[in-house]
């Protein structure tokens, strides 16, 4: 298949929808499920789905203990920590704002990558993107910065913390996880995270005594596990193999858009001028960071063709 075929774009849009709408379903699930239980059920379903796909595809598993150790670290940094921060954070903020704040992951990578990856440099475009995106975050947080005792500020900071954790995970993965078919790291990250979260939920939540899920929460778990985790990973790695990491990362543009629309339509989340302006600035910052190098390559290629 060619990189520009329409079916890849359909998969790309589906990934943006699955991940962008996950914040809505997390909010719905939290109405009758505690965060740890919701996360555990989601991960258990996602791991079962991915294990089935890997088994059917007969993909080769890692052969060294060191690689399994790296995948365990990835499970903690890239799933356990951010999922917990998102779950507890969404108890005090709405799903639309959560999707916007969590879309700042590429901005955190700008700061972290040069510290650990020699081939990553802070360019003028990246610095400008970071400044623009940071301005967007400040606008989003401004209403609650005036009320430091407001619980929503704590939730907003948790969502920003999850973005930092995702950024750390991305840099760690690029530095240490190599030579594996894409679905294999996904399986072990989700699987290890489920092995951590399920016992933790059983100890802390005691779900057999305290949990009485509503039908909507059951639908949320199924959506998050099968679509938001399992199928979304399949979409992500399908795009990654055909487009590469930089172009695939532009899915971050879709998350706040989907999150805002879904939250407004289903849960009546407010669409304020601060959110619109802040979201546009965050997207603009990500665009500067992710797309400038690609734009320059296209311009050079065009010049060479003309010559």
Secondary structure, 3 states (H helix, E strand, C coil): CCCCCHHHHHHHHHHHHHHHHHHHHHHHHCCCCCHHHHHHHHHHHHHHHHHHHHHHHCCCCCCCHHHHHHHHHHHHHHHHHHHHHHHHHCCCCCHHHHHHHHCCHHHHHHHHHHHHCCCCCCCHHHHHHHHHHHHHHHHHHHHHHCCCCCHHHHHHHHHHHHHHHHHHHHHHHHHHCCCCCHHHHHHHHHHHHHHHHHHHHHHHHCHHHHCCCCHHHHHHHHHHHHHHHHHHHHHHHHHHHHHCHHHHHHHHHHHHHHHHHHHHHHHCCCCCHHHHHHHHHHHHHHHHHHHHHHHHHHHHHHHHHHC
